[in-house]
Amino acid sequence: MRRDGAANRERILVAAEQVFGTGGAGASTEEIARQAQVGVATVFRHFPTKQDLIEATAVRYLGKLEAELRRLGDEDDPGRAFTSLVRVLVSTGATKMTLLNMLPTHGNGLTEPVTEAALSFRDAIRRVLERAQEAGDARPDVTVADVTLLVRALAHVATPAESKAVDRAVGIVLDGLGVPR
């Protein structure tokens, strides 16, 4: 792919993340093209269907989060890394849930790239959690499923207007997970 084509693709995905994150599946491809500063034909040249665009956006978003979680997994303080993981996932959870909810849950199911991105994302969570558990900074009985369920619940209600309440709720959840603060 030519350099300008790659740059257009990236701008489209960044715009799609924003537009889908706020507008869900009803968000228009035209709005994505406008925010990416490309024509609609350019969007469809890169992503022949809206579903292709949704999937590519989800894969990119999960990859971005995974990279942040892997960085946290390399921190010296496993407890602080786990605390940061929970806070990052709560703050980004609404967009992630919106994107993942737009993916098919029946029929052909998820595509291989989406499945691989989701598994890799969960593996990054697991790594940070296990390091915290090994250091005594998280309860040994906590699972990745526990963490993702709690994060989804908090992300579902997280709004800028409720930021103090959500921050307090995150603290309560971290206490329950056995994270020293």
LUMROKOL-774007 format. One record per residue (C-alpha): residue number from 0; residue in three letters; z, x, y. Coordinates in steps of 0.25 Angstrom, whole numbers, plus 5000, padded with zeros to 4 digits. Layout:
N
<site><resi>NUM</resi><resn>ALA</resn><w>Z</w><u>X</u><v>Y</v></site>
...
END
This chain:
181
<site><resi>0</resi><resn>MET</resn><w>5000</w><u>5000</u><v>5000</v></site>
<site><resi>1</resi><resn>ARG</resn><w>4996</w><u>5005</u><v>5014</v></site>
<site><resi>2</resi><resn>ARG</resn><w>5008</w><u>5009</u><v>5023</v></site>
<site><resi>3</resi><resn>ASP</resn><w>5005</w><u>4997</u><v>5033</v></site>
<site><resi>4</resi><resn>GLY</resn><w>5005</w><u>4988</u><v>5021</v></site>
<site><resi>5</resi><resn>ALA</resn><w>5018</w><u>4993</u><v>5016</v></site>
<site><resi>6</resi><resn>ALA</resn><w>5024</w><u>4991</u><v>5030</v></site>
<site><resi>7</resi><resn>ASN</resn><w>5019</w><u>4977</u><v>5030</v></site>
<site><resi>8</resi><resn>ARG</resn><w>5025</w><u>4974</u><v>5017</v></site>
<site><resi>9</resi><resn>GLU</resn><w>5038</w><u>4979</u><v>5021</v></site>
<site><resi>10</resi><resn>ARG</resn><w>5038</w><u>4971</u><v>5034</v></site>
<site><resi>11</resi><resn>ILE</resn><w>5034</w><u>4959</u><v>5026</v></site>
<site><resi>12</resi><resn>LEU</resn><w>5046</w><u>4961</u><v>5017</v></site>
<site><resi>13</resi><resn>VAL</resn><w>5056</w><u>4964</u><v>5028</v></site>
<site><resi>14</resi><resn>ALA</resn><w>5051</w><u>4951</u><v>5035</v></site>
<site><resi>15</resi><resn>ALA</resn><w>5051</w><u>4943</u><v>5022</v></site>
<site><resi>16</resi><resn>GLU</resn><w>5066</w><u>4947</u><v>5020</v></site>
<site><resi>17</resi><resn>GLN</resn><w>5070</w><u>4942</u><v>5033</v></site>
<site><resi>18</resi><resn>VAL</resn><w>5061</w><u>4929</u><v>5033</v></site>
<site><resi>19</resi><resn>PHE</resn><w>5065</w><u>4925</u><v>5018</v></site>
<site><resi>20</resi><resn>GLY</resn><w>5079</w><u>4929</u><v>5020</v></site>
<site><resi>21</resi><resn>THR</resn><w>5081</w><u>4919</u><v>5032</v></site>
<site><resi>22</resi><resn>GLY</resn><w>5070</w><u>4909</u><v>5028</v></site>
<site><resi>23</resi><resn>GLY</resn><w>5070</w><u>4909</u><v>5012</v></site>
<site><resi>24</resi><resn>ALA</resn><w>5058</w><u>4905</u><v>5004</v></site>
<site><resi>25</resi><resn>GLY</resn><w>5053</w><u>4896</u><v>5016</v></site>
<site><resi>26</resi><resn>ALA</resn><w>5051</w><u>4908</u><v>5025</v></site>
<site><resi>27</resi><resn>SER</resn><w>5037</w><u>4909</u><v>5029</v></site>
<site><resi>28</resi><resn>THR</resn><w>5027</w><u>4921</u><v>5025</v></site>
<site><resi>29</resi><resn>GLU</resn><w>5022</w><u>4919</u><v>5039</v></site>
<site><resi>30</resi><resn>GLU</resn><w>5036</w><u>4922</u><v>5045</v></site>
<site><resi>31</resi><resn>ILE</resn><w>5037</w><u>4935</u><v>5036</v></site>
<site><resi>32</resi><resn>ALA</resn><w>5023</w><u>4939</u><v>5041</v></site>
<site><resi>33</resi><resn>ARG</resn><w>5027</w><u>4937</u><v>5055</v></site>
<site><resi>34</resi><resn>GLN</resn><w>5040</w><u>4945</u><v>5054</v></site>
<site><resi>35</resi><resn>ALA</resn><w>5033</w><u>4956</u><v>5046</v></site>
<site><resi>36</resi><resn>GLN</resn><w>5022</w><u>4956</u><v>5057</v></site>
<site><resi>37</resi><resn>VAL</resn><w>5011</w><u>4955</u><v>5047</v></site>
<site><resi>38</resi><resn>GLY</resn><w>5001</w><u>4944</u><v>5044</v></site>
<site><resi>39</resi><resn>VAL</resn><w>5004</w><u>4933</u><v>5033</v></site>
<site><resi>40</resi><resn>ALA</resn><w>4992</w><u>4939</u><v>5026</v></site>
<site><resi>41</resi><resn>THR</resn><w>4999</w><u>4953</u><v>5025</v></site>
<site><resi>42</resi><resn>VAL</resn><w>5011</w><u>4946</u><v>5019</v></site>
<site><resi>43</resi><resn>PHE</resn><w>5003</w><u>4940</u><v>5009</v></site>
<site><resi>44</resi><resn>ARG</resn><w>4995</w><u>4952</u><v>5006</v></site>
<site><resi>45</resi><resn>HIS</resn><w>5008</w><u>4959</u><v>5002</v></site>
<site><resi>46</resi><resn>PHE</resn><w>5014</w><u>4947</u><v>4996</v></site>
<site><resi>47</resi><resn>PRO</resn><w>5004</w><u>4937</u><v>4990</v></site>
<site><resi>48</resi><resn>THR</resn><w>5015</w><u>4926</u><v>4989</v></site>
<site><resi>49</resi><resn>LYS</resn><w>5027</w><u>4922</u><v>4996</v></site>
<site><resi>50</resi><resn>GLN</resn><w>5035</w><u>4924</u><v>4983</v></site>
<site><resi>51</resi><resn>ASP</resn><w>5029</w><u>4939</u><v>4982</v></site>
<site><resi>52</resi><resn>LEU</resn><w>5035</w><u>4941</u><v>4996</v></site>
<site><resi>53</resi><resn>ILE</resn><w>5048</w><u>4935</u><v>4992</v></site>
<site><resi>54</resi><resn>GLU</resn><w>5049</w><u>4944</u><v>4980</v></site>
<site><resi>55</resi><resn>ALA</resn><w>5046</w><u>4956</u><v>4987</v></site>
<site><resi>56</resi><resn>THR</resn><w>5056</w><u>4953</u><v>4998</v></site>
<site><resi>57</resi><resn>ALA</resn><w>5067</w><u>4951</u><v>4988</v></site>
<site><resi>58</resi><resn>VAL</resn><w>5063</w><u>4964</u><v>4981</v></site>
<site><resi>59</resi><resn>ARG</resn><w>5063</w><u>4972</u><v>4994</v></site>
<site><resi>60</resi><resn>TYR</resn><w>5076</w><u>4965</u><v>4998</v></site>
<site><resi>61</resi><resn>LEU</resn><w>5083</w><u>4968</u><v>4985</v></site>
<site><resi>62</resi><resn>GLY</resn><w>5078</w><u>4982</u><v>4985</v></site>
<site><resi>63</resi><resn>LYS</resn><w>5084</w><u>4984</u><v>4999</v></site>
<site><resi>64</resi><resn>LEU</resn><w>5098</w><u>4979</u><v>4995</v></site>
<site><resi>65</resi><resn>GLU</resn><w>5097</w><u>4987</u><v>4982</v></site>
<site><resi>66</resi><resn>ALA</resn><w>5095</w><u>5000</u><v>4990</v></site>
<site><resi>67</resi><resn>GLU</resn><w>5107</w><u>4996</u><v>4999</v></site>
<site><resi>68</resi><resn>LEU</resn><w>5115</w><u>4994</u><v>4987</v></site>
<site><resi>69</resi><resn>ARG</resn><w>5111</w><u>5007</u><v>4980</v></site>
<site><resi>70</resi><resn>ARG</resn><w>5115</w><u>5014</u><v>4993</v></site>
<site><resi>71</resi><resn>LEU</resn><w>5128</w><u>5007</u><v>4992</v></site>
<site><resi>72</resi><resn>GLY</resn><w>5129</w><u>5012</u><v>4978</v></site>
<site><resi>73</resi><resn>ASP</resn><w>5129</w><u>5026</u><v>4982</v></site>
<site><resi>74</resi><resn>GLU</resn><w>5140</w><u>5025</u><v>4992</v></site>
<site><resi>75</resi><resn>ASP</resn><w>5153</w><u>5033</u><v>4990</v></site>
<site><resi>76</resi><resn>ASP</resn><w>5162</w><u>5022</u><v>4991</v></site>
<site><resi>77</resi><resn>PRO</resn><w>5159</w><u>5011</u><v>4980</v></site>
<site><resi>78</resi><resn>GLY</resn><w>5168</w><u>5001</u><v>4986</v></site>
<site><resi>79</resi><resn>ARG</resn><w>5162</w><u>5002</u><v>4999</v></site>
<site><resi>80</resi><resn>ALA</resn><w>5148</w><u>5001</u><v>4993</v></site>
<site><resi>81</resi><resn>PHE</resn><w>5152</w><u>4989</u><v>4985</v></site>
<site><resi>82</resi><resn>THR</resn><w>5157</w><u>4982</u><v>4998</v></site>
<site><resi>83</resi><resn>SER</resn><w>5145</w><u>4986</u><v>5005</v></site>
<site><resi>84</resi><resn>LEU</resn><w>5136</w><u>4980</u><v>4994</v></site>
<site><resi>85</resi><resn>VAL</resn><w>5143</w><u>4967</u><v>4995</v></site>
<site><resi>86</resi><resn>ARG</resn><w>5142</w><u>4966</u><v>5010</v></site>
<site><resi>87</resi><resn>VAL</resn><w>5127</w><u>4970</u><v>5009</v></site>
<site><resi>88</resi><resn>LEU</resn><w>5124</w><u>4960</u><v>4999</v></site>
<site><resi>89</resi><resn>VAL</resn><w>5131</w><u>4949</u><v>5006</v></site>
<site><resi>90</resi><resn>SER</resn><w>5124</w><u>4952</u><v>5019</v></site>
<site><resi>91</resi><resn>THR</resn><w>5110</w><u>4953</u><v>5013</v></site>
<site><resi>92</resi><resn>GLY</resn><w>5113</w><u>4942</u><v>5002</v></site>
<site><resi>93</resi><resn>ALA</resn><w>5107</w><u>4930</u><v>5010</v></site>
<site><resi>94</resi><resn>THR</resn><w>5093</w><u>4937</u><v>5011</v></site>
<site><resi>95</resi><resn>LYS</resn><w>5094</w><u>4942</u><v>4996</v></site>
<site><resi>96</resi><resn>MET</resn><w>5097</w><u>4928</u><v>4991</v></site>
<site><resi>97</resi><resn>THR</resn><w>5087</w><u>4921</u><v>4999</v></site>
<site><resi>98</resi><resn>LEU</resn><w>5076</w><u>4931</u><v>4994</v></site>
<site><resi>99</resi><resn>LEU</resn><w>5081</w><u>4930</u><v>4980</v></site>
<site><resi>100</resi><resn>ASN</resn><w>5082</w><u>4915</u><v>4980</v></site>
<site><resi>101</resi><resn>MET</resn><w>5067</w><u>4914</u><v>4984</v></site>
<site><resi>102</resi><resn>LEU</resn><w>5063</w><u>4921</u><v>4971</v></site>
<site><resi>103</resi><resn>PRO</resn><w>5059</w><u>4913</u><v>4959</v></site>
<site><resi>104</resi><resn>THR</resn><w>5071</w><u>4910</u><v>4949</v></site>
<site><resi>105</resi><resn>HIS</resn><w>5062</w><u>4903</u><v>4939</v></site>
<site><resi>106</resi><resn>GLY</resn><w>5048</w><u>4904</u><v>4933</v></site>
<site><resi>107</resi><resn>ASN</resn><w>5043</w><u>4918</u><v>4933</v></site>
<site><resi>108</resi><resn>GLY</resn><w>5057</w><u>4923</u><v>4939</v></site>
<site><resi>109</resi><resn>LEU</resn><w>5058</w><u>4935</u><v>4947</v></site>
<site><resi>110</resi><resn>THR</resn><w>5048</w><u>4946</u><v>4948</v></site>
<site><resi>111</resi><resn>GLU</resn><w>5051</w><u>4960</u><v>4942</v></site>
<site><resi>112</resi><resn>PRO</resn><w>5052</w><u>4966</u><v>4956</v></site>
<site><resi>113</resi><resn>VAL</resn><w>5062</w><u>4956</u><v>4960</v></site>
<site><resi>114</resi><resn>THR</resn><w>5070</w><u>4957</u><v>4947</v></site>
<site><resi>115</resi><resn>GLU</resn><w>5070</w><u>4972</u><v>4948</v></site>
<site><resi>116</resi><resn>ALA</resn><w>5075</w><u>4972</u><v>4962</v></site>
<site><resi>117</resi><resn>ALA</resn><w>5086</w><u>4962</u><v>4959</v></site>
<site><resi>118</resi><resn>LEU</resn><w>5091</w><u>4970</u><v>4947</v></site>
<site><resi>119</resi><resn>SER</resn><w>5091</w><u>4983</u><v>4955</v></site>
<site><resi>120</resi><resn>PHE</resn><w>5099</w><u>4976</u><v>4966</v></site>
<site><resi>121</resi><resn>ARG</resn><w>5109</w><u>4971</u><v>4956</v></site>
<site><resi>122</resi><resn>ASP</resn><w>5110</w><u>4985</u><v>4950</v></site>
<site><resi>123</resi><resn>ALA</resn><w>5113</w><u>4991</u><v>4964</v></site>
<site><resi>124</resi><resn>ILE</resn><w>5124</w><u>4980</u><v>4966</v></site>
<site><resi>125</resi><resn>ARG</resn><w>5129</w><u>4984</u><v>4952</v></site>
<site><resi>126</resi><resn>ARG</resn><w>5130</w><u>4999</u><v>4955</v></site>
<site><resi>127</resi><resn>VAL</resn><w>5138</w><u>4997</u><v>4968</v></site>
<site><resi>128</resi><resn>LEU</resn><w>5147</w><u>4987</u><v>4961</v></site>
<site><resi>129</resi><resn>GLU</resn><w>5150</w><u>4997</u><v>4949</v></site>
<site><resi>130</resi><resn>ARG</resn><w>5153</w><u>5008</u><v>4958</v></site>
<site><resi>131</resi><resn>ALA</resn><w>5163</w><u>5000</u><v>4965</v></site>
<site><resi>132</resi><resn>GLN</resn><w>5169</w><u>4995</u><v>4952</v></site>
<site><resi>133</resi><resn>GLU</resn><w>5170</w><u>5010</u><v>4947</v></site>
<site><resi>134</resi><resn>ALA</resn><w>5177</w><u>5014</u><v>4960</v></site>
<site><resi>135</resi><resn>GLY</resn><w>5187</w><u>5002</u><v>4959</v></site>
<site><resi>136</resi><resn>ASP</resn><w>5181</w><u>4996</u><v>4971</v></site>
<site><resi>137</resi><resn>ALA</resn><w>5176</w><u>4983</u><v>4964</v></site>
<site><resi>138</resi><resn>ARG</resn><w>5182</w><u>4975</u><v>4953</v></site>
<site><resi>139</resi><resn>PRO</resn><w>5177</w><u>4979</u><v>4939</v></site>
<site><resi>140</resi><resn>ASP</resn><w>5173</w><u>4965</u><v>4935</v></site>
<site><resi>141</resi><resn>VAL</resn><w>5164</w><u>4962</u><v>4947</v></site>
<site><resi>142</resi><resn>THR</resn><w>5149</w><u>4961</u><v>4943</v></site>
<site><resi>143</resi><resn>VAL</resn><w>5136</w><u>4962</u><v>4950</v></site>
<site><resi>144</resi><resn>ALA</resn><w>5135</w><u>4947</u><v>4948</v></site>
<site><resi>145</resi><resn>ASP</resn><w>5148</w><u>4945</u><v>4955</v></site>
<site><resi>146</resi><resn>VAL</resn><w>5144</w><u>4953</u><v>4967</v></site>
<site><resi>147</resi><resn>THR</resn><w>5131</w><u>4946</u><v>4968</v></site>
<site><resi>148</resi><resn>LEU</resn><w>5137</w><u>4932</u><v>4967</v></site>
<site><resi>149</resi><resn>LEU</resn><w>5147</w><u>4935</u><v>4978</v></site>
<site><resi>150</resi><resn>VAL</resn><w>5137</w><u>4942</u><v>4987</v></site>
<site><resi>151</resi><resn>ARG</resn><w>5128</w><u>4930</u><v>4985</v></site>
<site><resi>152</resi><resn>ALA</resn><w>5139</w><u>4920</u><v>4989</v></site>
<site><resi>153</resi><resn>LEU</resn><w>5143</w><u>4928</u><v>5001</v></site>
<site><resi>154</resi><resn>ALA</resn><w>5128</w><u>4930</u><v>5005</v></site>
<site><resi>155</resi><resn>HIS</resn><w>5125</w><u>4916</u><v>5004</v></site>
<site><resi>156</resi><resn>VAL</resn><w>5135</w><u>4912</u><v>5015</v></site>
<site><resi>157</resi><resn>ALA</resn><w>5134</w><u>4925</u><v>5024</v></site>
<site><resi>158</resi><resn>THR</resn><w>5129</w><u>4922</u><v>5037</v></site>
<site><resi>159</resi><resn>PRO</resn><w>5130</w><u>4929</u><v>5050</v></site>
<site><resi>160</resi><resn>ALA</resn><w>5139</w><u>4918</u><v>5056</v></site>
<site><resi>161</resi><resn>GLU</resn><w>5149</w><u>4920</u><v>5044</v></site>
<site><resi>162</resi><resn>SER</resn><w>5149</w><u>4935</u><v>5044</v></site>
<site><resi>163</resi><resn>LYS</resn><w>5164</w><u>4936</u><v>5045</v></site>
<site><resi>164</resi><resn>ALA</resn><w>5167</w><u>4926</u><v>5034</v></site>
<site><resi>165</resi><resn>VAL</resn><w>5156</w><u>4933</u><v>5025</v></site>
<site><resi>166</resi><resn>ASP</resn><w>5162</w><u>4946</u><v>5028</v></site>
<site><resi>167</resi><resn>ARG</resn><w>5176</w><u>4941</u><v>5024</v></site>
<site><resi>168</resi><resn>ALA</resn><w>5171</w><u>4935</u><v>5012</v></site>
<site><resi>169</resi><resn>VAL</resn><w>5164</w><u>4948</u><v>5008</v></site>
<site><resi>170</resi><resn>GLY</resn><w>5177</w><u>4955</u><v>5009</v></site>
<site><resi>171</resi><resn>ILE</resn><w>5184</w><u>4944</u><v>5000</v></site>
<site><resi>172</resi><resn>VAL</resn><w>5173</w><u>4946</u><v>4990</v></site>
<site><resi>173</resi><resn>LEU</resn><w>5174</w><u>4961</u><v>4990</v></site>
<site><resi>174</resi><resn>ASP</resn><w>5190</w><u>4959</u><v>4988</v></site>
<site><resi>175</resi><resn>GLY</resn><w>5187</w><u>4951</u><v>4976</v></site>
<site><resi>176</resi><resn>LEU</resn><w>5177</w><u>4961</u><v>4971</v></site>
<site><resi>177</resi><resn>GLY</resn><w>5188</w><u>4971</u><v>4972</v></site>
<site><resi>178</resi><resn>VAL</resn><w>5182</w><u>4980</u><v>4983</v></site>
<site><resi>179</resi><resn>PRO</resn><w>5193</w><u>4987</u><v>4991</v></site>
<site><resi>180</resi><resn>ARG</resn><w>5191</w><u>4985</u><v>5006</v></site>
END
